[in-house]
Amino acid sequence: MSFKRLSSRAFTLIELLVVIAIIAILIGLLLPAVQKVREAAARMKCSNNLKQIALATHNYLATFNNFPSAGKGYSWCSTPATGDAKIYNANGLLLLLPYLEQSALYEKFNLNEAFANVSTTLAVNPGNISGAIVGNPLTNGNAALASTVVPAFNCPTDTSAGPNDRLTGGYYGPGGIFKGAATNYDFITSDSDYYRCNNWITSGALKRMFGENSNTRPTDVIDGLSNTFALGETTRYHGNGAAFAWSYRTHVMVGVDPGTSDPGINIWNLPSSFPAAANPTYTVMNGRIRTWWAAAGSMHSGGSHFAFGDGSVRFMTENTSGVTLEALSTMAGGEVISLP
């Protein structure tokens, strides 16, 4: 009996290289598509987060008959909003925690005492009040709680900084010890609020829906809730430092304002026309939006999300004119805006 030997033929080096090249080409073709799908999912999640926060303001309205204030007892003020000098440094976003499935966290805060202990005067505005901080956030528990990362306040697209990558020092945390967790979303306020805390009370037709110690009701929004910005998106890192914390307000962390004298979305640095004191030389970097105060933008390509007073969310392109952005930012300006 004879047996036939089965012969086998191995791959040659050239054949292996061809297969590897084909795989590399396929990966190169598929990777951009995968990245687009991921960003689309992240962008949808970001939009949904803002939607939930906007709806939370309406649930707050249903409970208290007015929208929450953007902040309370901000320390960097030339004029106090309430006629006193009590400093709380509270961000109004924390008032929305019970409506964002964060009641347990909300109940741990001491709402009658300060959330950050920064009390100082601005060099460019020496008339700022130097009031008394109510309590001590380092001992009342508020400072430690400020480091809690709340998923609803973070956009998954933003890689400019981690939720807890905040700079230390008096500007950025209670006592420079704790690092407050960041938020990518904040109330639409006037950028003048960073030093003039009675701005919401005195600004008339230029008034935003939110401000320091604001108490807006739907009937106050003369331009219509569907035509007025309520909340906006920003990056977790700005051109010259960490941006906003969700639980407290300190150095120029007063909210988002895409209008006024420096209108725009996704402006990665201040224009040269700004005063030198407000526009030091910063390296323009994608994801580090202009400077601390009121910057609107995102790491989404081409624009950022805004929530309107009626709870709807729209993606506004970075090419939107400053005139339109200012008109949408005011709640009683009487402008007629037609959006695509």
Buried (B, 14 or more C-beta within 10 A) or exposed (E): EEEEEEEEEEEEEEEEEEEEEEEEEEEEEEEEEEEEEEBEEBBEBBBEBBBBBBBBBBEBBEEEEBBBBBBBBBBBBBBBBEEEBBBBBBBBBBBBBBBBEBEEBBEEBBEEBBBBBBBEBBEEEEEBBEBEBBBBBBEBEBBBBBBBEBEBBBBBBBEBBBBBEBBEBBBBBBBBEBBBBBBBBBBBBBBBBBBBBBBBBEBEEBBBBBBBBBBBEBEBBBBEBEBBBBBBBBBBBBBBBBBBBBBBBBBBBBBBBBBBEBBBBBBBBBEEEBEEEEBEEBEEEEBBBBBBBBBBBBBBEEBBBBBBBBBEBBBBEBEBEBEBBBBBBBBBBEBEBEEE
